[in-house]
Amino acid sequence: MLDLSKLDFTKGNGLVTVVTQDAHSGDLLMVAHADREALEKTLETGEMYYRSRTRGLWHKGGTSGNVQRVVSLTADCDGDAVLARVTKAGPACHTGAETCFDTGPVDALVELDRTITQRAAKAPEPGEKPSYTRRLLDDRNLRLKKIGEEGAELVTACADGDKERATEEAADVLYHVLVAVRPLGITLDDVKAVLARRAGRTPSPSGRGQG
């Protein structure tokens, strides 16, 4: 994953800069430092460790539970910085904010996908009324029927030239599509990967681009 021998720890007096990114949303979470020991612990455990000039070696989320699980570690061209792509168990910032940077509104589509994931992972308690998402996930015919209904409503809104209604219907279609494919094990990331491949960002197995 990461060859520590190719990192240049001398520039930073034994430290390299670590830029930590949410692997799911692409959000920049935080910037910290790590020495060889911290990165060795990271590689060994699969969770992020950093080196603070004041706190010393520290395990992110070791006390709060907001751990960061490693997806990938990549060195920059100079070998003095590392991009850490992670999945997070909670807020990244010590203030309780999701990130240490005010990057504006969250990606609503990513948040929607997370909510669907949560609904899919947790069945209703006995006697508890299931959410609408849970009802769709549990009923194949209902979720497929709703795609047809919402698609027809979007077509009608577009045909009528109704911008506001078409926007609302487009949002409904996106929601129902993400729910419909979830039982197949398909997530938003899978769909985005196909779009990126078609746009030519990664090689396409079929050799076709998105034109």
mmCIF file of the C-alpha atoms, coordinates in Angstrom:
data_MODEL
# 
_entry.id   MODEL 
# 
loop_
_atom_site.group_PDB 
_atom_site.id 
_atom_site.type_symbol 
_atom_site.label_atom_id 
_atom_site.label_alt_id 
_atom_site.label_comp_id 
_atom_site.label_asym_id 
_atom_site.label_entity_id 
_atom_site.label_seq_id 
_atom_site.pdbx_PDB_ins_code 
_atom_site.Cartn_x 
_atom_site.Cartn_y 
_atom_site.Cartn_z 
_atom_site.occupancy 
_atom_site.B_iso_or_equiv 
_atom_site.pdbx_formal_charge 
_atom_site.auth_seq_id 
_atom_site.auth_comp_id 
_atom_site.auth_asym_id 
_atom_site.auth_atom_id 
_atom_site.pdbx_PDB_model_num 
ATOM 1   C CA . MET A 1 1   ? 0.000   0.000  0.000   1.00 0.00 ? 1   MET A CA 1 
ATOM 2   C CA . LEU A 1 2   ? 2.714   2.473  0.999   1.00 0.00 ? 2   LEU A CA 1 
ATOM 3   C CA . ASP A 1 3   ? 6.475   1.979  0.789   1.00 0.00 ? 3   ASP A CA 1 
ATOM 4   C CA . LEU A 1 4   ? 7.881   3.832  3.797   1.00 0.00 ? 4   LEU A CA 1 
ATOM 5   C CA . SER A 1 5   ? 11.392  3.602  2.390   1.00 0.00 ? 5   SER A CA 1 
ATOM 6   C CA . LYS A 1 6   ? 10.367  6.008  -0.382  1.00 0.00 ? 6   LYS A CA 1 
ATOM 7   C CA . LEU A 1 7   ? 9.216   8.714  2.026   1.00 0.00 ? 7   LEU A CA 1 
ATOM 8   C CA . ASP A 1 8   ? 11.482  11.658 2.849   1.00 0.00 ? 8   ASP A CA 1 
ATOM 9   C CA . PHE A 1 9   ? 11.214  12.204 6.600   1.00 0.00 ? 9   PHE A CA 1 
ATOM 10  C CA . THR A 1 10  ? 14.251  14.498 6.682   1.00 0.00 ? 10  THR A CA 1 
ATOM 11  C CA . LYS A 1 11  ? 12.501  17.569 5.237   1.00 0.00 ? 11  LYS A CA 1 
ATOM 12  C CA . GLY A 1 12  ? 10.100  17.735 8.155   1.00 0.00 ? 12  GLY A CA 1 
ATOM 13  C CA . ASN A 1 13  ? 12.545  16.784 10.892  1.00 0.00 ? 13  ASN A CA 1 
ATOM 14  C CA . GLY A 1 14  ? 11.271  13.228 10.993  1.00 0.00 ? 14  GLY A CA 1 
ATOM 15  C CA . LEU A 1 15  ? 7.695   14.034 9.971   1.00 0.00 ? 15  LEU A CA 1 
ATOM 16  C CA . VAL A 1 16  ? 5.657   13.960 6.774   1.00 0.00 ? 16  VAL A CA 1 
ATOM 17  C CA . THR A 1 17  ? 2.392   15.811 6.188   1.00 0.00 ? 17  THR A CA 1 
ATOM 18  C CA . VAL A 1 18  ? -0.722  13.641 6.060   1.00 0.00 ? 18  VAL A CA 1 
ATOM 19  C CA . VAL A 1 19  ? -3.782  14.894 4.174   1.00 0.00 ? 19  VAL A CA 1 
ATOM 20  C CA . THR A 1 20  ? -6.773  12.813 5.212   1.00 0.00 ? 20  THR A CA 1 
ATOM 21  C CA . GLN A 1 21  ? -9.734  12.450 2.847   1.00 0.00 ? 21  GLN A CA 1 
ATOM 22  C CA . ASP A 1 22  ? -13.089 10.716 3.159   1.00 0.00 ? 22  ASP A CA 1 
ATOM 23  C CA . ALA A 1 23  ? -12.844 7.877  0.639   1.00 0.00 ? 23  ALA A CA 1 
ATOM 24  C CA . HIS A 1 24  ? -16.623 7.838  0.190   1.00 0.00 ? 24  HIS A CA 1 
ATOM 25  C CA . SER A 1 25  ? -17.466 11.511 -0.300  1.00 0.00 ? 25  SER A CA 1 
ATOM 26  C CA . GLY A 1 26  ? -14.087 12.944 -1.287  1.00 0.00 ? 26  GLY A CA 1 
ATOM 27  C CA . ASP A 1 27  ? -14.346 15.513 1.530   1.00 0.00 ? 27  ASP A CA 1 
ATOM 28  C CA . LEU A 1 28  ? -11.056 16.817 2.944   1.00 0.00 ? 28  LEU A CA 1 
ATOM 29  C CA . LEU A 1 29  ? -11.196 15.834 6.620   1.00 0.00 ? 29  LEU A CA 1 
ATOM 30  C CA . MET A 1 30  ? -7.993  17.058 8.228   1.00 0.00 ? 30  MET A CA 1 
ATOM 31  C CA . VAL A 1 31  ? -4.273  17.695 7.852   1.00 0.00 ? 31  VAL A CA 1 
ATOM 32  C CA . ALA A 1 32  ? -1.815  16.307 10.391  1.00 0.00 ? 32  ALA A CA 1 
ATOM 33  C CA . HIS A 1 33  ? 1.682   14.852 10.620  1.00 0.00 ? 33  HIS A CA 1 
ATOM 34  C CA . ALA A 1 34  ? 3.102   11.375 10.957  1.00 0.00 ? 34  ALA A CA 1 
ATOM 35  C CA . ASP A 1 35  ? 6.535   9.910  11.545  1.00 0.00 ? 35  ASP A CA 1 
ATOM 36  C CA . ARG A 1 36  ? 7.735   6.449  10.591  1.00 0.00 ? 36  ARG A CA 1 
ATOM 37  C CA . GLU A 1 37  ? 6.368   4.911  13.805  1.00 0.00 ? 37  GLU A CA 1 
ATOM 38  C CA . ALA A 1 38  ? 2.904   6.396  13.253  1.00 0.00 ? 38  ALA A CA 1 
ATOM 39  C CA . LEU A 1 39  ? 2.757   5.117  9.694   1.00 0.00 ? 39  LEU A CA 1 
ATOM 40  C CA . GLU A 1 40  ? 4.021   1.698  10.746  1.00 0.00 ? 40  GLU A CA 1 
ATOM 41  C CA . LYS A 1 41  ? 1.197   1.516  13.320  1.00 0.00 ? 41  LYS A CA 1 
ATOM 42  C CA . THR A 1 42  ? -1.252  2.670  10.653  1.00 0.00 ? 42  THR A CA 1 
ATOM 43  C CA . LEU A 1 43  ? -0.148  -0.076 8.262   1.00 0.00 ? 43  LEU A CA 1 
ATOM 44  C CA . GLU A 1 44  ? -0.181  -2.669 11.041  1.00 0.00 ? 44  GLU A CA 1 
ATOM 45  C CA . THR A 1 45  ? -3.656  -1.890 12.401  1.00 0.00 ? 45  THR A CA 1 
ATOM 46  C CA . GLY A 1 46  ? -5.477  -0.488 9.357   1.00 0.00 ? 46  GLY A CA 1 
ATOM 47  C CA . GLU A 1 47  ? -6.462  2.604  11.382  1.00 0.00 ? 47  GLU A CA 1 
ATOM 48  C CA . MET A 1 48  ? -4.885  6.060  11.268  1.00 0.00 ? 48  MET A CA 1 
ATOM 49  C CA . TYR A 1 49  ? -2.123  7.011  13.678  1.00 0.00 ? 49  TYR A CA 1 
ATOM 50  C CA . TYR A 1 50  ? -0.498  10.434 13.705  1.00 0.00 ? 50  TYR A CA 1 
ATOM 51  C CA . ARG A 1 51  ? 2.414   12.166 15.421  1.00 0.00 ? 51  ARG A CA 1 
ATOM 52  C CA . SER A 1 52  ? 1.720   15.429 17.207  1.00 0.00 ? 52  SER A CA 1 
ATOM 53  C CA . ARG A 1 53  ? 4.522   17.750 18.245  1.00 0.00 ? 53  ARG A CA 1 
ATOM 54  C CA . THR A 1 54  ? 2.766   18.171 21.602  1.00 0.00 ? 54  THR A CA 1 
ATOM 55  C CA . ARG A 1 55  ? 0.834   14.914 22.122  1.00 0.00 ? 55  ARG A CA 1 
ATOM 56  C CA . GLY A 1 56  ? 3.305   12.516 20.589  1.00 0.00 ? 56  GLY A CA 1 
ATOM 57  C CA . LEU A 1 57  ? 2.018   9.343  18.905  1.00 0.00 ? 57  LEU A CA 1 
ATOM 58  C CA . TRP A 1 58  ? -1.774  9.279  18.834  1.00 0.00 ? 58  TRP A CA 1 
ATOM 59  C CA . HIS A 1 59  ? -4.426  6.944  17.514  1.00 0.00 ? 59  HIS A CA 1 
ATOM 60  C CA . LYS A 1 60  ? -7.226  8.891  15.840  1.00 0.00 ? 60  LYS A CA 1 
ATOM 61  C CA . GLY A 1 61  ? -10.449 7.997  17.662  1.00 0.00 ? 61  GLY A CA 1 
ATOM 62  C CA . GLY A 1 62  ? -8.614  5.979  20.296  1.00 0.00 ? 62  GLY A CA 1 
ATOM 63  C CA . THR A 1 63  ? -10.583 7.706  23.058  1.00 0.00 ? 63  THR A CA 1 
ATOM 64  C CA . SER A 1 64  ? -13.560 9.196  21.197  1.00 0.00 ? 64  SER A CA 1 
ATOM 65  C CA . GLY A 1 65  ? -14.313 6.166  19.035  1.00 0.00 ? 65  GLY A CA 1 
ATOM 66  C CA . ASN A 1 66  ? -14.124 8.324  15.887  1.00 0.00 ? 66  ASN A CA 1 
ATOM 67  C CA . VAL A 1 67  ? -11.544 6.072  14.274  1.00 0.00 ? 67  VAL A CA 1 
ATOM 68  C CA . GLN A 1 68  ? -10.437 6.391  10.663  1.00 0.00 ? 68  GLN A CA 1 
ATOM 69  C CA . ARG A 1 69  ? -10.097 3.083  8.808   1.00 0.00 ? 69  ARG A CA 1 
ATOM 70  C CA . VAL A 1 70  ? -7.581  3.111  6.010   1.00 0.00 ? 70  VAL A CA 1 
ATOM 71  C CA . VAL A 1 71  ? -8.699  2.602  2.422   1.00 0.00 ? 71  VAL A CA 1 
ATOM 72  C CA . SER A 1 72  ? -5.445  3.687  0.801   1.00 0.00 ? 72  SER A CA 1 
ATOM 73  C CA . LEU A 1 73  ? -2.216  5.538  1.543   1.00 0.00 ? 73  LEU A CA 1 
ATOM 74  C CA . THR A 1 74  ? -0.428  7.304  -1.324  1.00 0.00 ? 74  THR A CA 1 
ATOM 75  C CA . ALA A 1 75  ? 2.790   9.319  -1.252  1.00 0.00 ? 75  ALA A CA 1 
ATOM 76  C CA . ASP A 1 76  ? 3.112   12.522 -3.258  1.00 0.00 ? 76  ASP A CA 1 
ATOM 77  C CA . CYS A 1 77  ? 5.761   13.038 -5.935  1.00 0.00 ? 77  CYS A CA 1 
ATOM 78  C CA . ASP A 1 78  ? 8.306   14.447 -3.455  1.00 0.00 ? 78  ASP A CA 1 
ATOM 79  C CA . GLY A 1 79  ? 7.759   11.759 -0.848  1.00 0.00 ? 79  GLY A CA 1 
ATOM 80  C CA . ASP A 1 80  ? 7.182   14.291 1.929   1.00 0.00 ? 80  ASP A CA 1 
ATOM 81  C CA . ALA A 1 81  ? 3.384   14.093 2.066   1.00 0.00 ? 81  ALA A CA 1 
ATOM 82  C CA . VAL A 1 82  ? 0.852   11.277 2.193   1.00 0.00 ? 82  VAL A CA 1 
ATOM 83  C CA . LEU A 1 83  ? -2.765  11.207 1.036   1.00 0.00 ? 83  LEU A CA 1 
ATOM 84  C CA . ALA A 1 84  ? -4.758  8.996  3.387   1.00 0.00 ? 84  ALA A CA 1 
ATOM 85  C CA . ARG A 1 85  ? -8.162  7.940  2.064   1.00 0.00 ? 85  ARG A CA 1 
ATOM 86  C CA . VAL A 1 86  ? -10.260 6.648  4.939   1.00 0.00 ? 86  VAL A CA 1 
ATOM 87  C CA . THR A 1 87  ? -13.714 5.694  6.120   1.00 0.00 ? 87  THR A CA 1 
ATOM 88  C CA . LYS A 1 88  ? -14.583 7.494  9.317   1.00 0.00 ? 88  LYS A CA 1 
ATOM 89  C CA . ALA A 1 89  ? -16.597 6.314  12.287  1.00 0.00 ? 89  ALA A CA 1 
ATOM 90  C CA . GLY A 1 90  ? -17.453 9.843  13.386  1.00 0.00 ? 90  GLY A CA 1 
ATOM 91  C CA . PRO A 1 91  ? -16.460 13.515 13.120  1.00 0.00 ? 91  PRO A CA 1 
ATOM 92  C CA . ALA A 1 92  ? -12.870 14.171 12.124  1.00 0.00 ? 92  ALA A CA 1 
ATOM 93  C CA . CYS A 1 93  ? -12.445 17.487 13.939  1.00 0.00 ? 93  CYS A CA 1 
ATOM 94  C CA . HIS A 1 94  ? -11.847 17.832 17.686  1.00 0.00 ? 94  HIS A CA 1 
ATOM 95  C CA . THR A 1 95  ? -14.612 20.468 17.714  1.00 0.00 ? 95  THR A CA 1 
ATOM 96  C CA . GLY A 1 96  ? -17.170 17.834 16.763  1.00 0.00 ? 96  GLY A CA 1 
ATOM 97  C CA . ALA A 1 97  ? -17.451 19.071 13.180  1.00 0.00 ? 97  ALA A CA 1 
ATOM 98  C CA . GLU A 1 98  ? -17.396 16.497 10.395  1.00 0.00 ? 98  GLU A CA 1 
ATOM 99  C CA . THR A 1 99  ? -14.212 18.013 8.965   1.00 0.00 ? 99  THR A CA 1 
ATOM 100 C CA . CYS A 1 100 ? -11.615 20.573 10.050  1.00 0.00 ? 100 CYS A CA 1 
ATOM 101 C CA . PHE A 1 101 ? -12.479 22.682 7.003   1.00 0.00 ? 101 PHE A CA 1 
ATOM 102 C CA . ASP A 1 102 ? -15.606 24.690 6.235   1.00 0.00 ? 102 ASP A CA 1 
ATOM 103 C CA . THR A 1 103 ? -16.147 23.455 2.682   1.00 0.00 ? 103 THR A CA 1 
ATOM 104 C CA . GLY A 1 104 ? -19.773 24.502 2.422   1.00 0.00 ? 104 GLY A CA 1 
ATOM 105 C CA . PRO A 1 105 ? -22.855 22.277 2.074   1.00 0.00 ? 105 PRO A CA 1 
ATOM 106 C CA . VAL A 1 106 ? -22.390 18.529 2.211   1.00 0.00 ? 106 VAL A CA 1 
ATOM 107 C CA . ASP A 1 107 ? -22.889 16.418 -0.882  1.00 0.00 ? 107 ASP A CA 1 
ATOM 108 C CA . ALA A 1 108 ? -26.586 15.638 -0.569  1.00 0.00 ? 108 ALA A CA 1 
ATOM 109 C CA . LEU A 1 109 ? -26.345 12.594 -2.839  1.00 0.00 ? 109 LEU A CA 1 
ATOM 110 C CA . VAL A 1 110 ? -23.575 11.102 -0.696  1.00 0.00 ? 110 VAL A CA 1 
ATOM 111 C CA . GLU A 1 111 ? -25.617 11.744 2.448   1.00 0.00 ? 111 GLU A CA 1 
ATOM 112 C CA . LEU A 1 112 ? -28.636 10.105 0.817   1.00 0.00 ? 112 LEU A CA 1 
ATOM 113 C CA . ASP A 1 113 ? -26.559 7.043  -0.036  1.00 0.00 ? 113 ASP A CA 1 
ATOM 114 C CA . ARG A 1 114 ? -25.340 6.856  3.564   1.00 0.00 ? 114 ARG A CA 1 
ATOM 115 C CA . THR A 1 115 ? -28.916 6.988  4.843   1.00 0.00 ? 115 THR A CA 1 
ATOM 116 C CA . ILE A 1 116 ? -29.939 4.168  2.502   1.00 0.00 ? 116 ILE A CA 1 
ATOM 117 C CA . THR A 1 117 ? -26.951 2.153  3.749   1.00 0.00 ? 117 THR A CA 1 
ATOM 118 C CA . GLN A 1 118 ? -28.058 2.678  7.350   1.00 0.00 ? 118 GLN A CA 1 
ATOM 119 C CA . ARG A 1 119 ? -31.641 1.680  6.578   1.00 0.00 ? 119 ARG A CA 1 
ATOM 120 C CA . ALA A 1 120 ? -30.465 -1.424 4.742   1.00 0.00 ? 120 ALA A CA 1 
ATOM 121 C CA . ALA A 1 121 ? -28.255 -2.499 7.633   1.00 0.00 ? 121 ALA A CA 1 
ATOM 122 C CA . LYS A 1 122 ? -30.885 -2.188 10.365  1.00 0.00 ? 122 LYS A CA 1 
ATOM 123 C CA . ALA A 1 123 ? -34.168 -4.067 10.340  1.00 0.00 ? 123 ALA A CA 1 
ATOM 124 C CA . PRO A 1 124 ? -37.087 -2.512 12.286  1.00 0.00 ? 124 PRO A CA 1 
ATOM 125 C CA . GLU A 1 125 ? -37.568 -3.610 15.881  1.00 0.00 ? 125 GLU A CA 1 
ATOM 126 C CA . PRO A 1 126 ? -40.659 -5.735 16.619  1.00 0.00 ? 126 PRO A CA 1 
ATOM 127 C CA . GLY A 1 127 ? -43.677 -3.441 16.594  1.00 0.00 ? 127 GLY A CA 1 
ATOM 128 C CA . GLU A 1 128 ? -41.708 -0.565 15.057  1.00 0.00 ? 128 GLU A CA 1 
ATOM 129 C CA . LYS A 1 129 ? -43.161 1.023  11.925  1.00 0.00 ? 129 LYS A CA 1 
ATOM 130 C CA . PRO A 1 130 ? -40.630 0.637  9.086   1.00 0.00 ? 130 PRO A CA 1 
ATOM 131 C CA . SER A 1 131 ? -39.414 3.732  7.290   1.00 0.00 ? 131 SER A CA 1 
ATOM 132 C CA . TYR A 1 132 ? -40.405 4.298  3.665   1.00 0.00 ? 132 TYR A CA 1 
ATOM 133 C CA . THR A 1 133 ? -36.895 3.346  2.568   1.00 0.00 ? 133 THR A CA 1 
ATOM 134 C CA . ARG A 1 134 ? -37.059 0.137  4.568   1.00 0.00 ? 134 ARG A CA 1 
ATOM 135 C CA . ARG A 1 135 ? -40.437 -0.703 3.011   1.00 0.00 ? 135 ARG A CA 1 
ATOM 136 C CA . LEU A 1 136 ? -38.964 -0.288 -0.459  1.00 0.00 ? 136 LEU A CA 1 
ATOM 137 C CA . LEU A 1 137 ? -35.936 -2.409 0.388   1.00 0.00 ? 137 LEU A CA 1 
ATOM 138 C CA . ASP A 1 138 ? -38.193 -5.187 1.652   1.00 0.00 ? 138 ASP A CA 1 
ATOM 139 C CA . ASP A 1 139 ? -40.612 -5.135 -1.283  1.00 0.00 ? 139 ASP A CA 1 
ATOM 140 C CA . ARG A 1 140 ? -39.108 -5.750 -4.735  1.00 0.00 ? 140 ARG A CA 1 
ATOM 141 C CA . ASN A 1 141 ? -42.336 -5.089 -6.625  1.00 0.00 ? 141 ASN A CA 1 
ATOM 142 C CA . LEU A 1 142 ? -42.961 -1.816 -4.783  1.00 0.00 ? 142 LEU A CA 1 
ATOM 143 C CA . ARG A 1 143 ? -39.501 -0.371 -5.397  1.00 0.00 ? 143 ARG A CA 1 
ATOM 144 C CA . LEU A 1 144 ? -39.565 -1.283 -9.105  1.00 0.00 ? 144 LEU A CA 1 
ATOM 145 C CA . LYS A 1 145 ? -43.068 0.112  -9.476  1.00 0.00 ? 145 LYS A CA 1 
ATOM 146 C CA . LYS A 1 146 ? -42.003 3.402  -7.875  1.00 0.00 ? 146 LYS A CA 1 
ATOM 147 C CA . ILE A 1 147 ? -39.153 3.850  -10.383 1.00 0.00 ? 147 ILE A CA 1 
ATOM 148 C CA . GLY A 1 148 ? -41.692 3.633  -13.189 1.00 0.00 ? 148 GLY A CA 1 
ATOM 149 C CA . GLU A 1 149 ? -44.085 6.043  -11.488 1.00 0.00 ? 149 GLU A CA 1 
ATOM 150 C CA . GLU A 1 150 ? -41.413 8.620  -10.646 1.00 0.00 ? 150 GLU A CA 1 
ATOM 151 C CA . GLY A 1 151 ? -39.871 8.339  -14.110 1.00 0.00 ? 151 GLY A CA 1 
ATOM 152 C CA . ALA A 1 152 ? -43.253 8.985  -15.723 1.00 0.00 ? 152 ALA A CA 1 
ATOM 153 C CA . GLU A 1 153 ? -43.799 12.028 -13.509 1.00 0.00 ? 153 GLU A CA 1 
ATOM 154 C CA . LEU A 1 154 ? -40.382 13.402 -14.490 1.00 0.00 ? 154 LEU A CA 1 
ATOM 155 C CA . VAL A 1 155 ? -41.180 12.912 -18.181 1.00 0.00 ? 155 VAL A CA 1 
ATOM 156 C CA . THR A 1 156 ? -44.486 14.756 -17.752 1.00 0.00 ? 156 THR A CA 1 
ATOM 157 C CA . ALA A 1 157 ? -42.841 17.656 -15.890 1.00 0.00 ? 157 ALA A CA 1 
ATOM 158 C CA . CYS A 1 158 ? -40.176 17.977 -18.591 1.00 0.00 ? 158 CYS A CA 1 
ATOM 159 C CA . ALA A 1 159 ? -42.798 17.831 -21.336 1.00 0.00 ? 159 ALA A CA 1 
ATOM 160 C CA . ASP A 1 160 ? -44.741 20.589 -19.599 1.00 0.00 ? 160 ASP A CA 1 
ATOM 161 C CA . GLY A 1 161 ? -41.626 22.731 -19.277 1.00 0.00 ? 161 GLY A CA 1 
ATOM 162 C CA . ASP A 1 162 ? -42.165 22.931 -15.515 1.00 0.00 ? 162 ASP A CA 1 
ATOM 163 C CA . LYS A 1 163 ? -38.646 23.541 -14.182 1.00 0.00 ? 163 LYS A CA 1 
ATOM 164 C CA . GLU A 1 164 ? -39.510 23.454 -10.468 1.00 0.00 ? 164 GLU A CA 1 
ATOM 165 C CA . ARG A 1 165 ? -41.563 20.262 -10.682 1.00 0.00 ? 165 ARG A CA 1 
ATOM 166 C CA . ALA A 1 166 ? -38.991 18.601 -12.955 1.00 0.00 ? 166 ALA A CA 1 
ATOM 167 C CA . THR A 1 167 ? -36.272 19.325 -10.384 1.00 0.00 ? 167 THR A CA 1 
ATOM 168 C CA . GLU A 1 168 ? -38.345 17.746 -7.624  1.00 0.00 ? 168 GLU A CA 1 
ATOM 169 C CA . GLU A 1 169 ? -39.181 14.723 -9.763  1.00 0.00 ? 169 GLU A CA 1 
ATOM 170 C CA . ALA A 1 170 ? -35.521 14.292 -10.777 1.00 0.00 ? 170 ALA A CA 1 
ATOM 171 C CA . ALA A 1 171 ? -34.602 14.157 -7.075  1.00 0.00 ? 171 ALA A CA 1 
ATOM 172 C CA . ASP A 1 172 ? -37.300 11.520 -6.515  1.00 0.00 ? 172 ASP A CA 1 
ATOM 173 C CA . VAL A 1 173 ? -35.973 9.434  -9.413  1.00 0.00 ? 173 VAL A CA 1 
ATOM 174 C CA . LEU A 1 174 ? -32.406 9.543  -8.067  1.00 0.00 ? 174 LEU A CA 1 
ATOM 175 C CA . TYR A 1 175 ? -33.603 8.427  -4.633  1.00 0.00 ? 175 TYR A CA 1 
ATOM 176 C CA . HIS A 1 176 ? -35.682 5.539  -5.960  1.00 0.00 ? 176 HIS A CA 1 
ATOM 177 C CA . VAL A 1 177 ? -32.901 4.394  -8.304  1.00 0.00 ? 177 VAL A CA 1 
ATOM 178 C CA . LEU A 1 178 ? -30.378 4.216  -5.442  1.00 0.00 ? 178 LEU A CA 1 
ATOM 179 C CA . VAL A 1 179 ? -32.855 2.250  -3.335  1.00 0.00 ? 179 VAL A CA 1 
ATOM 180 C CA . ALA A 1 180 ? -33.729 -0.088 -6.210  1.00 0.00 ? 180 ALA A CA 1 
ATOM 181 C CA . VAL A 1 181 ? -30.121 -1.134 -6.876  1.00 0.00 ? 181 VAL A CA 1 
ATOM 182 C CA . ARG A 1 182 ? -29.104 -1.475 -3.207  1.00 0.00 ? 182 ARG A CA 1 
ATOM 183 C CA . PRO A 1 183 ? -30.448 -5.054 -2.813  1.00 0.00 ? 183 PRO A CA 1 
ATOM 184 C CA . LEU A 1 184 ? -28.093 -5.975 -5.672  1.00 0.00 ? 184 LEU A CA 1 
ATOM 185 C CA . GLY A 1 185 ? -25.179 -4.698 -3.617  1.00 0.00 ? 185 GLY A CA 1 
ATOM 186 C CA . ILE A 1 186 ? -24.760 -1.584 -5.785  1.00 0.00 ? 186 ILE A CA 1 
ATOM 187 C CA . THR A 1 187 ? -23.850 1.701  -4.100  1.00 0.00 ? 187 THR A CA 1 
ATOM 188 C CA . LEU A 1 188 ? -23.439 5.273  -5.270  1.00 0.00 ? 188 LEU A CA 1 
ATOM 189 C CA . ASP A 1 189 ? -19.678 4.684  -5.462  1.00 0.00 ? 189 ASP A CA 1 
ATOM 190 C CA . ASP A 1 190 ? -20.227 1.872  -7.966  1.00 0.00 ? 190 ASP A CA 1 
ATOM 191 C CA . VAL A 1 191 ? -22.341 4.121  -10.168 1.00 0.00 ? 191 VAL A CA 1 
ATOM 192 C CA . LYS A 1 192 ? -19.817 6.971  -9.926  1.00 0.00 ? 192 LYS A CA 1 
ATOM 193 C CA . ALA A 1 193 ? -17.022 4.581  -10.887 1.00 0.00 ? 193 ALA A CA 1 
ATOM 194 C CA . VAL A 1 194 ? -18.863 3.677  -14.098 1.00 0.00 ? 194 VAL A CA 1 
ATOM 195 C CA . LEU A 1 195 ? -19.421 7.361  -14.901 1.00 0.00 ? 195 LEU A CA 1 
ATOM 196 C CA . ALA A 1 196 ? -15.746 8.137  -14.252 1.00 0.00 ? 196 ALA A CA 1 
ATOM 197 C CA . ARG A 1 197 ? -14.685 5.263  -16.491 1.00 0.00 ? 197 ARG A CA 1 
ATOM 198 C CA . ARG A 1 198 ? -16.991 6.446  -19.264 1.00 0.00 ? 198 ARG A CA 1 
ATOM 199 C CA . ALA A 1 199 ? -15.589 9.943  -18.921 1.00 0.00 ? 199 ALA A CA 1 
ATOM 200 C CA . GLY A 1 200 ? -12.155 8.498  -19.594 1.00 0.00 ? 200 GLY A CA 1 
ATOM 201 C CA . ARG A 1 201 ? -10.720 8.926  -16.097 1.00 0.00 ? 201 ARG A CA 1 
ATOM 202 C CA . THR A 1 202 ? -10.053 5.203  -15.802 1.00 0.00 ? 202 THR A CA 1 
ATOM 203 C CA . PRO A 1 203 ? -9.717  2.530  -18.485 1.00 0.00 ? 203 PRO A CA 1 
ATOM 204 C CA . SER A 1 204 ? -13.018 1.121  -19.682 1.00 0.00 ? 204 SER A CA 1 
ATOM 205 C CA . PRO A 1 205 ? -13.277 -2.666 -20.102 1.00 0.00 ? 205 PRO A CA 1 
ATOM 206 C CA . SER A 1 206 ? -15.277 -2.078 -23.280 1.00 0.00 ? 206 SER A CA 1 
ATOM 207 C CA . GLY A 1 207 ? -13.023 0.688  -24.518 1.00 0.00 ? 207 GLY A CA 1 
ATOM 208 C CA . ARG A 1 208 ? -15.963 3.058  -24.816 1.00 0.00 ? 208 ARG A CA 1 
ATOM 209 C CA . GLY A 1 209 ? -16.014 6.581  -23.463 1.00 0.00 ? 209 GLY A CA 1 
ATOM 210 C CA . GLN A 1 210 ? -18.985 8.592  -22.296 1.00 0.00 ? 210 GLN A CA 1 
ATOM 211 C CA . GLY A 1 211 ? -19.834 10.652 -25.324 1.00 0.00 ? 211 GLY A CA 1 
# 
